[in-house]
């Protein structure tokens, strides 16, 4: 597992590239900087926060991944009353 860099607290919001069983998985964490994700190439799956994906789309850029999964923390991690739907983009 290798850190992908983050401008915010690395332990809480860092991005990671995981190479496992021949797959390249990228987790963006809570970062707002798309630099590490956009620099990564030939990803199998990128797990991206909705606000980071919105920024990438608004900047007319693309993630180099076979599949992008829009992910968020589970509601228990965000506090009472939070709703955290997840969606998958082909």
C-alpha positions, 0 to 999 in steps of 0.5 A: 500500500502506498500513500497517494498524497493529500494536502490535509491530514494524511492519517484522516484524509489521505489517498492510497493506491493498493495493489492487491491480487493483480488489481490496482485500487485507488482510495481518495479518502476525504481529500479535495485535491484531485492531483494524486488520483489524476496522476494515477494510471491504469487503475482497476477501481477508483473509490472517489468521494462525490465532491472530488468527482464533481470537481474533476467533472467540472474541470472536464478531466477524467479518471484513468480507471476501468470503474469509478465508485462514488463512495462516502462514509457510512452514516454512523461515522458522520453522526446522527441523521446523516444519509450517505447513499453510494452510487457506482458509475460504469 
